[in-house]
Amino acid sequence: MVRIFDMSKPASIKAFRWSREMNAGFVRLGQVALLVLGAVGCSGSTDPQTDQVTRQRAVWASHNLSRYSYDYELTGFFTNFTGRVIRLVVVGDTVRSAVFAATGESVPGPLVWFPIVDSLFAQASRAAENHSLTAIEFDPQLGYPVRMDLAGPPDASGSVFASHVQPLP
């Protein structure tokens, strides 16, 4: 234990110990303040879009769909699939099939390119946090995002559409 007012020590040593103890105290106080502010900052969002996405994700999750199909479409992005409706079949957390809705032909490329509905929510959350989500609409019954408008550079702006979610046996 260090005594701050120990008169048997030279004044410079006492001042050094007092200064070191005060600095350590300020550092501890600063660390506690950062922890408290960090906890408060993480406790909730003040962004209405982020809150809306979170609420609608809970609606979607309450339906507990693990096997379903839905129609997926992109517009405005530079991809081979822009403007073409793709019917996706999802089992668990994996897209198992992707076909063009108009023709029934398999979509070329790996299935990992296509999102499950939970991935649409993740995309919406990231875009809301980055302030690149300019609009979003949700299905009134199941809660999934039916339209997301995303802002970005010309080759990374556009809309994502999801529709016709159907539970599968």
N, C-alpha and C positions, 0 to 999 in steps of 0.2 A: 504494500500500500504506500502510496506517495502522499506525503504531507505537504500541502501547499504552503503553509505558514511555518515551516521548520526553520527556526532562526539560527540553527547551527550550520546551515549550508550557506554558501555565498549567494548573493542576490541573483546573479546571472543564472545559476543552476535552478533556483526556485522559479524564476521567470520562464526558463525554458520548459520545465516540467508543467507549469501552469498553462503555458501556451500550447504544448503538445496535447494536454488533456482537454483543453477547450476545443482545439481543432478536431480531436477525435469525437467529442460530443457533438459538434456541428455536423460532422460527417454522418454520425449515427442518426441525427435528427433529419438530415437530408435524405438518407436512405429510407427512413420510415415514411417521410412525406411522399417520396416517389412511389413506394408500395401502395400507400393509401390512394393517391391520385390515379395510379395505374388500375387499381381495383375498381374505382369509381368509373373510370373511363371505359372499362371492359364490361361493366354491368349491364349496359343497354345502349342501344343505338338511338341517336337523335335524328337519323335519316328516315323519313317516312317510307321511301322505297324499300330500304333494307328491312324495316319492320314489316311491311306488307309482304315481302317475299318470305320472311320467317313465318308469319301467320298462315300464309297459303301453303307453305311446305308442311305445316302441321295438319292442315285439312287433307292434303294429299296423303300423308303418312297414315292418317286415321282410317283410310280405306284399305290399307294393307294389301295392295295389289303387287303380287310378285310374278305374275304371268299375265302379260297384256300385249296388245299391239296398238300402234298409233301411227298417224301420218305426220311426217316431218318435212319441212320445206325451208329453204334459205332463199332470200332475195337480196340483191345488192352486193354480195361478196363475190370475189373472183374465184369461183369454183366451177367444176364441170357439172355440178348438180343444181346450180342456181335456177330457181323457178320451176324445178321439177319436184313433184310430190313423191316422197319415198315412204313406203309402208314398212315400219320396223316391227319386228317381233322381239319382245324382251322376256327373258326367263331369269328370274333372280336379279342379279346386277350385271347381266350381259345381254347385248344385242345378239340374237341368234340368227336373224334373217333381215335382209334389206332388199326390197324389190321396188321397182318403179310402179307406182299405183296405177298409172294409165295403161301399162302394157303387161305387168306381171313379170318382166324381165329382171334378173338379178342385177343389182347395182355392182359395178366393178370396184374392186378395192377391198381393203380389210374392213371388217365389221367394227373394229375399234374406232373408226372414224366417226361413228354415229352415236349419239347420246341416248342414254336411258332418261326417263323423266327426272330422276334425282340429279342427273348431270345438268339438266336445264336449270334447275334451281341453283346449283352451284355456280353456273355461268351467270345467272341473274344476280346472285349475291356479289360476286366479284365485280361485275359491271356497275352495280349500285355503289359499292365501296369506292370504285375508281371514277365515279361520276360519268361513266360512259353509257349508262342505261338511260335512254331518253324517254322511253315509254314501256309499260308492261301491262298486259291484260291476263286475267286468269279465267279458267273454266268455272262457272258458278256452282257446279255440282261437285266435281272432283278436286278442284283447286289447283290443277297444274297450269303452268304458263302456256297460254294459247298464242301469245305474240310478245316478242321482245324486240324493241328497236335499239340498236347499238350504234353509238357514234365512235368514230375513230378516223384514221387516215382513209383515203378513198378506197383502198383495197381491203379495208377492215371495217367497213361500215355496212349496215344492212339490217335486215329483220330476220328473226327466227320464228317459225310458226310450228305449232303442234296442234293436232286435232284428232277427233274420232278415237279417243282411247277406248279400247274394248277389252274387258277381262277375258282371259283364255282359260279353258278347263285345265 
